[in-house]
Amino acid sequence: MSKFGNSFDVIVVGGGPAGMFCAYEMLQRAPKKILIIERGKRVPDRNCPEKKYGKCLKCKPFCNITNGSSGAGAFSDGKLSLFNKDDDDIYVGGNLHKYIGVAQTKELISYTDEIYLKFGANKKLEGVKYPAEVAKIRKSAERVGLDLVNIPIRHLGTDKAPIIYQKIEKYLEDKGVITLFETEVTDLIVEDNVISGVQYNPNYLGKELMSAYAAKVVLAVGRGGADWLEMMCKKHKISSTPAIIDVGIRYELPDIIMSDINHYMYEGKFYGKPNPFNDKVRTFCQNPSGFVSSEVYKDDLILVNGHSPEEGVKSNNTNLALLVSIALPGVDAPMEYSRNIARNLNALAHGQVMIQRFGDLVDGKRTLKEDLEINSVIPTLKSAVPGDICLGMPYRIMTDIIGFIRMMNEVVPGFAAADNLLYGPELKFYSNKVDISNKFETSISGLYAIGDGCGLTRGLMMASASGVQLARYLCR
């Protein structure tokens, strides 16, 4: 396999931000024999054919957008969510602070941010220059029952993020980290509730499986690997808890409507609980002058996402996710509920993302191709198929989304304009939340879980920071 044979100090399953930053930090603290196994390709080899062919071709064996070195983060909008110095809590990015405390999490974010800057991240911070204007927007939101969280954001951009992650990939390689690309981990090697290594399928050849051994194994699989992680938890009886699911749509509207939010904050993080169900609904991943995109997950499920370049070609539209958080008490596999929603909408849209005008949605009308041709908001995802999202999305979730859009319209006039566009589905796949200690160790001795896939974090910064924190534990 390598100069280390098949024995290592640490094996990292997944080469996304969590796995990369875990390896990076271990290199800073102590010499380690590290193996990363990533089922996708290197950063420069990750190309999406949608731009050339006008629709998602569902690349095999895995989507190049959601899988590969640096994970889905390489082709995301590349936003690093930081924190306000005076905040007494961590409001964005998951649950990391619940394990290590708020003060330690702030130190960790600052440290991780410096690593990104070292590899070329934009030094400019968004959302810090206009506190008075942001305060006015917050008061307007509070009047209609919405909360606004405004934190500093470092925007890498969809054009710059791959460059930064490629530099980190090369740094790890130059420092002796062994990475197996296009290689799928098929199983964990567990005996008497103790991890000893992994089995993997080299280059998807489907021939004889190979094994690599280590006393410490890190699961950093990201959302793209949530299905696999859920399967491993069941097979090896790794303790986990059913997770809350995030289900919703991506919303696209003119930049001019979002001009204040875009200018003063770049990304406004709004939260609300619209009547009658009082479910938590939030905005997520706002992309000024951006583009709606598609991505593929297990079983060829195609979902919607969005991005925005830091430089280069831009659109005249802002897109953002509207996500409803739903708990399913008594359901052991809540992700299957999400997948069924995606299957329904994909079937109705001939295997592509579905699109609908907001005015048609509230009028109970299916959007037709000719409706989009005269619509004032021009779709940026050209492969999206017009239809009726209500046919595939549950009534409760659609009621939450419509109610939230109308609440936002009181804060941002025009947010509920008839020509605005909904794309569906947008889902965030997390496995059942893996039960971990405050050092991220699972119920299997020597097996650790970090990042988004296990339910610990949400977003690039927190996933990266969780890798740094685990590396510190492993090097002690």
Secondary structure as GFF3:
##gff-version 3
##sequence-region A 1 476
A	DSSP	beta_strand	10	13	.	.	.	ID=ss1
A	DSSP	alpha_helix	17	29	.	.	.	ID=ss2
A	DSSP	beta_strand	34	37	.	.	.	ID=ss3
A	DSSP	three_ten_helix	43	45	.	.	.	ID=ss4
A	DSSP	alpha_helix	50	53	.	.	.	ID=ss5
A	DSSP	three_ten_helix	71	75	.	.	.	ID=ss6
A	DSSP	beta_strand	79	81	.	.	.	ID=ss7
A	DSSP	alpha_helix	96	100	.	.	.	ID=ss8
A	DSSP	alpha_helix	102	118	.	.	.	ID=ss9
A	DSSP	alpha_helix	131	143	.	.	.	ID=ss10
A	DSSP	beta_strand	147	149	.	.	.	ID=ss11
A	DSSP	beta_strand	153	155	.	.	.	ID=ss12
A	DSSP	alpha_helix	161	174	.	.	.	ID=ss13
A	DSSP	beta_strand	178	180	.	.	.	ID=ss14
A	DSSP	beta_strand	184	191	.	.	.	ID=ss15
A	DSSP	beta_strand	194	201	.	.	.	ID=ss16
A	DSSP	three_ten_helix	202	204	.	.	.	ID=ss17
A	DSSP	beta_strand	210	213	.	.	.	ID=ss18
A	DSSP	beta_strand	216	219	.	.	.	ID=ss19
A	DSSP	three_ten_helix	223	225	.	.	.	ID=ss20
A	DSSP	alpha_helix	226	236	.	.	.	ID=ss21
A	DSSP	beta_strand	240	241	.	.	.	ID=ss22
A	DSSP	beta_strand	245	254	.	.	.	ID=ss23
A	DSSP	alpha_helix	259	264	.	.	.	ID=ss24
A	DSSP	beta_strand	269	272	.	.	.	ID=ss25
A	DSSP	beta_strand	280	287	.	.	.	ID=ss26
A	DSSP	beta_strand	291	297	.	.	.	ID=ss27
A	DSSP	three_ten_helix	298	300	.	.	.	ID=ss28
A	DSSP	beta_strand	301	307	.	.	.	ID=ss29
A	DSSP	beta_strand	317	326	.	.	.	ID=ss30
A	DSSP	alpha_helix	334	348	.	.	.	ID=ss31
A	DSSP	beta_strand	354	357	.	.	.	ID=ss32
A	DSSP	alpha_helix	358	363	.	.	.	ID=ss33
A	DSSP	alpha_helix	369	373	.	.	.	ID=ss34
A	DSSP	beta_strand	385	386	.	.	.	ID=ss35
A	DSSP	three_ten_helix	389	391	.	.	.	ID=ss36
A	DSSP	alpha_helix	395	411	.	.	.	ID=ss37
A	DSSP	beta_strand	421	428	.	.	.	ID=ss38
A	DSSP	beta_strand	433	434	.	.	.	ID=ss39
A	DSSP	beta_strand	447	449	.	.	.	ID=ss40
A	DSSP	alpha_helix	460	474	.	.	.	ID=ss41
###
